[in-house]
Amino acid sequence: MPATIALRRGLAALAALPLLALASCGYGSQAKDDDTVQVAAGARKTDGLDSVRIGYFGNLTHATALVGRQQGFFQKALGATRAEYATFNAGPSEIEALNSGSVDIGWIGPSPAINGYLKSGGENLRIIGGSASGGVKLVVNPHKIKSLDDVKGKRIATPQLGNTQDVAFLNWIAERGWKVDADSGKGDVSVVRTDNKVTPDAYESGSVDGAWVPEPTASKLVAEGAKVLLDEADLWPDKKFVITNVIVSQSFLKEHPKAVEAVLRASVETNRWINANPGAAKASANKQLQADTGKPLPAEVLDPAWKSIRITDDPLAATLDTQARHAVKAGLLERADLKGIYDLGPLNTILAARGEATVGDAGLGAAS
């Protein structure tokens, strides 16, 4: 067991969660054969690579990956090196793919990044950039829950034991002075771990009274009659907290720095395009979601979900550290030493070259 951490039995079990689908690479859902690869005449391979494998989740908090793929930003930056993609619906699956070399670079939430880093003793990944902030809400049945105090005694869904929203909800419960056993979810509030795809049905059937969930699940519940009781952004300084990071395997970062720089440059360019063209970007993200999942989000879900997410290059490192401490407080981690989890050098080089402000690592950067 790595010296930095000992995981509780429930959190460790997350690594056994099923993959979204098997592909020839062994993890995730493989890029469709009809993906158009646009390579400029005379373009060369980046770092001599035939391909760079990019992982992400098929949800709006991974908008940078969705739009960057759909608009061709990644392929353009990589030149004659093919951008290949794999989509996931569980953080442990993506971390496993990163560890095995089936994915080189990925977009992922805070808790999987923290867990993956600590479980490997700090040997398997680096966070190299930010992507999104916000987009998480506590939504409830307004007939059963009319105030924050009414949450006590109710059944509230979170996506997974120990995932980012689960940790946030457990911390919020503790700060209100209520008691819940983190592993079982039993206590003053019943925390019901439910896959985001199932949560709307669970809400409609009455088996849960609400949910602490990311977008677009929150807006799907609102479309079914739920009400937003709390936006998690209101609990954070300046209403900012990391919900999606860019990660890379340490071996790939060391061996192929030009490829990492290319993907990061595309990420920055994608984020600029999203923020400058919010309507077109929203449509682009939805088009990629349709390609990945088989159907687009309806406007009554897409519009409010998109509005609550902030796209940013800043990994908001101090908030990641806070989230790790919340996991320790909840009993899901025994201790968390995140020193070395960030390498923001490549990103800051790109930002400085554009004349933009660089971003900080909150003292958690890798030694040079």
N, C-alpha and C positions, 0 to 999 in steps of 0.2 A: 504494500500500500504506500503511495507517495507520502512523503513527510508532511506535505502542506495541508493534507485534508483526510478525514475519514468520513465517508458519506453514510447517512442513515440508510437502513435496508430499503425503505420505500423509494428513495431517490435513486439509489443504485439500480433499482429494477427498471428505471426508465430506459436504460440502454437496450432492453429486450423488446421494446415496442416494435410492432410490425412496420415494415417499410411500405411506402405508398404503392410502389409497384417495382417489379424486378426488370432491370434492363440488362443489356449485354455487359455493361460496366459493373453490374451487381448491385447498384443502389439507385433508388429514386426512379423517376419516370424519364425515359430517354427523350432527347430532342426529336421532334417529328422529322420525318424524311423530307417534308416539303418546306422546311426552313430555308429561306432564301439567303444565300451567302453572297454578299456584294463585296467583291475585292477589286480595288482600283488597279488600273493597268500599271504594271511595273512594281506592284507592291511586293514586299519581301516578308518572309516569315520572321516573326518576333522571337528572338532568342533561339532561332533555329527550330522552333516547335511546330509540329503539324497541327496541334490543337491545344486549347486551354479549356478545361472543364469547369463550368460555373454552376453552382447550386443555389437554389432559392426556394421559398415557399410560394404557393399560388394564392397569396392574399395581398391586400392593398398596403399593408405595412412594409411590404417588399417592393414598393412602387419603383424604386430605382432600377432593380433588376428587371421588372416587368417592362418598363418603358425603354430601358437601355437595350433590351433584346428586341422589342417590337420595332423600335426606330433605327436599329442597326448601329448604335453608338459603339457597342463592344466590338462588333466585327470590323468596323472602320478603324478603330484604334489598334487592333491586332494585325492589320494588314492581311498577308496571305496565310496567317495562322488561323485556323478555323475556330470560332467560338462555339463550343458545344455546351449543352445545358441539361441539367437534371433537376426536377422539382420534387419537393418533399412536403410531408405534412407533420413531421415530428422532428424536433431538434436532435435527439439522440441518433436518428437515422443519418442526418446530414453530418454530424460529427464522426460517426462510424465511417462514412464515405470519405471524409477528409483524411481520417487516420489511415485508411487503406490505400489512398492515392487515387480513388475513383473520382474525387472532386479535388480541384486545385484551389479554388477561391469560392467563397460562398457568402450569401446574405443570411443572417441568423439572429435570433433574439438574444437578450442578455444572459438569461439563465443557462441555456445550452452552451454558450461560449464560456461562461464561468465554470460550469461543471466539467466541460471537456478539457479546459486548461488545467484545472486542479487535479482531476483524476489521472492525468498523464504526468503529474509532477512538473507542470509547466513546459513540457517537451513537444506538444503536438501542434499548437496553433499560435497565431498572433492576431490581434485585432488591428487592422490597418486603416480603418476609417469608419465614419458614421454613415447613416442612411436616413433614418427617420426617428421622429420624436412623437409621443402622444398616441392617440387612436385607441385608447382603452377606457371603458366605461363600466360602471355598475348600473345595470338596467334591471327593472323589477316589475312585477305585476302590481299595478297601481291600486287594485282592489284589496290586496293583501298587505302591501307595504306603502305607507304614505310618508314616512320620515325615516331618517337614518336609524333612529332608535328602534324602529319596527323590524329592522333586519335581524335582531336578536330572536332566536327561536325558529327562524325560517331556513329553508333549503336553498342554498345559492351555489350555482355551478361555476367551476373554473375549468380551464382546458385540460390540465394534467397535474398530477402530484409533483410539486417542485418546479413547475414551469414559471415563467416570469409573472403571469397574472396570479397564479396560485400564491406565490411568495408575497406579492403586493397585497392580496386580500387578507392573508394570514397576518401580515404586519398591521393592516388597518384594524382588524379585529382586536389584536393585542393592544393597540393604542387606545381603543375604546374601553379597555379593561375587561373584555370578555375572554373566556378560556375555550380553546379548541385544541384537541390532540392533532398535531400536524399529520401524522401518518394515517390515522383513520378518518380524519375530518369530522369527528364527533365532538360535540360540546355545546356551548351556548349558541353557536350557529352550526348548522350542518353544511359542511363544505363537500359538494358532490362533484367529483372529478368526471367530466364529460367531454368527449371529443367535440370540437367546435361544429363539426358537421351534424352532430346529433342534438346539440343544445336547443335549436329552435323547436324540434319535435318534442323534446323533454319539457320545454316551457309550455307548448301548446297543450300537452297532455296533463299539465299540472303537477308533474313529478318534481319540478323545481319551481321556486317562487321568483327567481331572478338569476342573474349571472354577472360575474366580473370577467369581461371578455374583451378581446381586441376587435378591431374592425376587419371585415364587415359584419362579423357575427352580431355585434351590438346593434347595428342598424337593422339587421334582419329581424331581431327580436322586437325592436321598436315598430317595425312594419306589421308585426303580429299583435300590436297593442300594448307592448311594454313601454315603460317610461324611463328616461335617464334620471337616475337618482343622484349620481355622482360621476363627474369626469375626473379620472385619475390625475390629469394635468393640474387640477386645482390643488393637489397635495404637494406639488413640487415647486421649488424656487423658480421664478420666471415662467412657470407652467411648462418647463422643459424636462424631459427624461428620455433616456435612450430606449427605443423599442426594437431597433434593428441595427446591427453592426455589419461591417464587412470583415471577414476573416480569411486567413490563408494558412496553409500548412507551412510550418517553419522550414521544412526541406525545400518546398517550392520557392519560398521567398528567398532563400539563400542561393539556390541554383539558377533561378530564372527571374532576376530582379527587373529586367526590361519588360517581361510579360506582366509582372505585377504592376509596374508603373503604367503600362498601357491600359490595363483594366481599371486602375484607379483614375487615370485621366478620363477614361470614358464615363466612369461613375460621376466625376465632378461635372463633366459636360452635360450628362443626363440630368443631374440635379439642377443645373442652371436652366436647362430647357424646360423642365417641369415647372419650376417656379416662375419662369417668364411666360409660359403658355399653359396655365392650369386647366383650361377647358380641353384643349387638344391632348394634354398629358393624361387627363382623366379618361378620355375616350381610348387612348392608346393602351393604358393599363387594363382597361376593361376588355379590349380586343385580345390582349395576350391572355387574360384570365379565361376568356372563352376558348382560346386555343388549348390552354392547359387543362381546363376542367370540363369542357364540353358545353358550357353555357355562360353568357355574360350576366353581370349583376343588373337587376332592374333599377331604374332611375331612383325609385324611392329608397333604395338601399345604398346605391353607389354615391349619390350626391351628399348625404350627410356624413357618410363614412369618409369620403375623400376630404371633406372640409375639416375634419378633426385631426388629420395627420399633417405633420410638418416635416418637410424634406430638408435634410441638412448634411453637410460633410462632417460636421463636428460629432465625434463619438460621445460627447457629453460624459467624459470619463468619470467625473466625480459622482454622477448618478449611478453608474455601474458599480462603483465601490459601495455606495449606499445600498444598492439592491443586494449585493453580496452580504453585507452586514445584516440586512433584514432576514436573509435566509438563515444566517447563524442564529439570530434572535428567535426565529420560528422553530429552530431545532432541526432544520433540514441539512445544515452544514455544521460540523463541529467547530471549524475555524476556516478562515478564508484569507490566504495570502496571495494577492493578485499582482505582486510586483513582477514586472516583465511581460504582462499580458499584452501590452501595446507596443507597436512599432509604427509611429506616425511619421517617421522620417520621409518615406516616399511621398505620402500625401502632402506634407508641408512643403516639400520641394516643388510639387505641382502648384500648390496654392500661391507660394511666393513668386513663382514664375509668371503667374497671372496677375500679380500685384494685389493679391487678396490676403486677408489676415490668416495667420496660421492657427492651428488648434492645439490644445494641451492634453496631456495624458494623466493629469492629477497625481504625478509622482509615481505612476505605475508603468513607466516605459522600460523596455528592454535595455540592458547595458550595451553600449556600443562596442 
